[in-house]
Structure formats: C-alpha cells, structure tokens
Amino acid sequence: MLLKQPDSQLRWLSLSIFLLIALLSLLPSTRLLIEALKGVNFNMHSPLSDILSSSQTWTAMGHSFYTSGIGTLIAVILGAGFAFIITLTNIPRRAIWVFLFMLPMMIPPQVSALSWLQLFGPASPILNTFGLAPALGSSNPMYSAEGIALLLGVQNAPLVFLALRSQLLCLPQDLIEAAKIARASQLTIWLTIILPLTRGALIAGAALAFVSSLGNFGIPAMLGIPVNYLVLPTLIYQKMAGFGQSMLGEVASLSMLISVLVLGGMVVQQWLQQRSQYALAGQSTQPISFRLGKWRTLTEISIGTVLLFILIIPCIALIVSSFVPALGMPLNSQTFTLSAYIEMLSNQGVTARAFSNSLLLAGGASIVLMVICLPLSYILLKLPLKTRILVTSLIEVPYAIPGIVLAIAFILLFARPIPILDITLYGSMSIIFLAYLSCFLSVCLKPIFSAMSQIDTALEEAAQMTGANALQRLLHIILPLTAPAFFAGALLVFLIAVNELTVSALLWSAGNETLGVLIFNLDESGDTVLASAISVLVVLLVATLMMLLSILAPRLPKGVIPWHDSV
C-alpha cells in the first residue's frame, strides 16, 4: 500500500504532534506525581504521609463517597428511566425530551447550584412572590450533603442515559420478536431480555456517574463550603487558598489521592463496558418500539413533570432572582427591575472583563484544538492499533482526572519561570489557556477522528499516486470531507470551556477572571442577584450552542451529537 510509506512531511508532523501531546498530557501529570512523592523515602513526615494520616482527609473522603454514592443512585434512577422510555417506546416528540434532559449536563455546575439555591430558603424570590417562603432564619435545605447529592445526580443522569442508550439501540430485534410471538408481555420482555442484556451498560453508566461526582467542584463548592461541608475537591481548594510552607506538597498529595480514585473508577467503568459488548452481536436494523397505548399520555405527563422539577422550575427561580433588587423580595410590578442586567452589560469592570476573557479563552482553545486535531486524527489512523490506544489514553487522561487536579499540576509545572526562556506563565491567562488545551483535547478529537475513520482510503491513495504529499492530501481531501465534524468538535469545546470553573478556579488571578469564576465569586461575596443575571445569559448561551450542534448533527457521524442521535 502506498500509504504505508510515510513521506518526510508526515514524519515531521507526527514528531511535532507527539511532542505537543507530551507537553500537554504527560508533563503536567509527571510533575504532579513527583511533587506528591517528594521526600517519601527519606522523611517520615512527608506531605503524602501527613495527608494520609490527617482526619480532615478521611472526613472529606467520607463526604465525597457519601454525596457521590447518593448522587449516583439518583443519576441511575433518572438516566435509566429516561433511556428506557425514550429509546424503547413510541413516545412522541423524542427530540424535545432528549434535548431538555441533556441540558442539565451542559449547564455549568455552579449555575445549576445557584438556580436551586434561589428555589428554596427564606430568601428565595420565587417563594416570596407566591407567599410560600419559610420563616426568616430558616436554613436553605440545599446547603447540605443531600442537596449536593441531589444536584450531582441531576447533573450526571445524562451520563447514565447515554451509556444505557447505546446498548438499547443495539438490542437484537429477532430475540424481541421471538418473545412477542411467544406472547410474552412487554413487562416480561423487559425483565427477562432487555434488562439482563443492558445490565453491564447500566452498571458502567453508574460507575461513570460516580467518577464524575467524585471530581465535581462547582456543586460542592457552592453548596458545601458555606456550611463547612468539604469533599476532596473543595478541601484541595481551601488548602490552596490557605498557603503555608507545605501547601504545595499537601495539595499535590491530595490531588494524587483523588486522581487514583477517579482513574480507578474509570478502569472499572471501561472493564464493565467491555463485558457488556456481547449485546452488540445482535445489533438490530430497526429500533425497538413498545407501544404505550393508554399509558402514553400518563408517561408524557410523568417525564414532563420530572423535567419541570429538575430543569424548568430551577431556571425560572434563577430568572426571577435576576429581576428583583435583592434576595428575599417578591417579584411584582413595584420590585421588578433590570438593574442587574444593566449593571452587567454597562459595567466596564470585572463583568465585562470576565465575558471577554471567557470568550477569548474558549474561542482560542477551540481554534487551536481544531488545527491540532485534524493532523492528529490523520496520524492516529496510520498508527498500529496498540500504539494508537496508548496515545489516545494519554490524551484522555487530563480530561478524565478532576479539573482541580489538572489545575494543581499546571501550577506546579509553571510556578517558576520557564528555563532558558525565563518566561513566567503563573498568574496569567496563558496558564489557563494551556490547561484548557490539555483538558479539552480529547473532546475536540473524538468527532474528528470518528469522521476521518469513515473516509475511504482509496481517495487518498489516488491522490498520492498523482504525487500529492501528506499536507496536500490532508488539506484538499481529508479536510473538506470532515469539515462538519471539524466545526462540531470546536463547538463542543467552546460550549464546555466558556463556562468552565473547575480548572480556572485555582488558575485565575486579578484581571483574568472567567465567567465561571465570576459567578462563583459573586455568590460568595453576597452579590447573588448579579450572579443570577449572568447565569441566565450563560444558560441561554448553552442552549443556543446546543441548538447549533443539533443543526449540524445530520451531517455528522453517528454518536458525535448524543442528544440528536438518541432520538
């Protein structure tokens, strides 16, 4: 094969790309590991031993497992319920149901937490509007372990939905038809055929939700820090803010601890997914559809009610909070005001700066990753399978570990000026930008790699026979054929990065605030009305970007846009 003979351009391109992967993925993790293990063999009181012997560490770990465990249970109930109903039944308007159910996963965690905070408690504007607010002095139930667990469950339910849905779409049609011919009821078919075949995917989805809950920072920070209920990510955040002589060693050790837990969970999740692959042997050509009959209306009302409580009402509470002068006041003709929006749009200080910083960082990361992922996908397809799996795994590590751990790794890496160049990145937007490139590389890569793997190699072989080099083939053949996935990957990165908090929470400095950091800081400082107004625009931005991706979806490979391919 002609394509087995790489030309010099491809060799230099491969070397450059792999060097970049090493810098973005391997180097930060290695630096974190070195700091965490520093002094272990020579000093009995090393940061790692101090962290492991601290009661605060084990208390935070217990809190993490408690909130993540309950959150996973909620995620499984919601995600599995929606997956079974939407994928297997003849319920109408599937696209709308899936879009609305996927929205909480795309809304930033700190915005979700803020919207639920405005829904309960004596200061809730929406409860005060209807005269339902509890007495002054009452506690807000969301400031609790159970409140954290509830939002973790809502946030991660779409992960269970996606994991289970992929198996449901591949159920063997002939087996289901045979059961129907034998006059088995729909409930019997579900209990004896569907549930056993999808059990592995359901467990894998639960493991994914648990891992995501362990690494979540925004929700425990908004709901736990005010009442001193710390989980591992927020404990890292507080230790980082406390400074001290051994601070870096301690946060590095904590970061390694949570990384081991998260990566261990990812290994379990991958193992369970591999065990469930047997269901693919009977992949059906037509989706299975059980008729709801007289239960159709009741089913629509039921899932509509669930979405009303987990999405619509909290968003309404957030909107109401943005239109009152202060928390605790009802919304009426006398109190209605646009002052928060006027302040947000006209203020040339931190608010406008955070918007521009987030747009610049997210937009820049999207463009750079687009440019990187096109040749990277091209090179990966030409690698042997084992090498490809190894490189892909290295790329996915920064996205798999908690964002706050990645931030610690970059702080350790760039706390001092870069040797030879003598350039300081710590405290600048550049360090946030590099962390975004590292974190979201796998997000941009997946749709481009998926599209490129479906291109017939005969096209490129014909071009090579005419004398086209690797760069010409990449630009004139591969790029036009993968353009929709190319832009979809960039949009996905922008959608996630523009509202990001977990990575930037530890990397920002004065003048380099992002939207996620701004919302978090405004709520902490008591300016919740302005935080609500900014959050409303963030939700609108997320929904708009999701709709743009849905418009692109028909031209993309299956699986790139999950809320479109699920319907």
Summary of the structure (lengths in Angstrom):
residues: 567
radius of gyration: 24.8
end to end distance: 40.3
largest distance: 80.0
contacts: 1969
relative contact order: 0.13
helix: 75%
strand: 1%
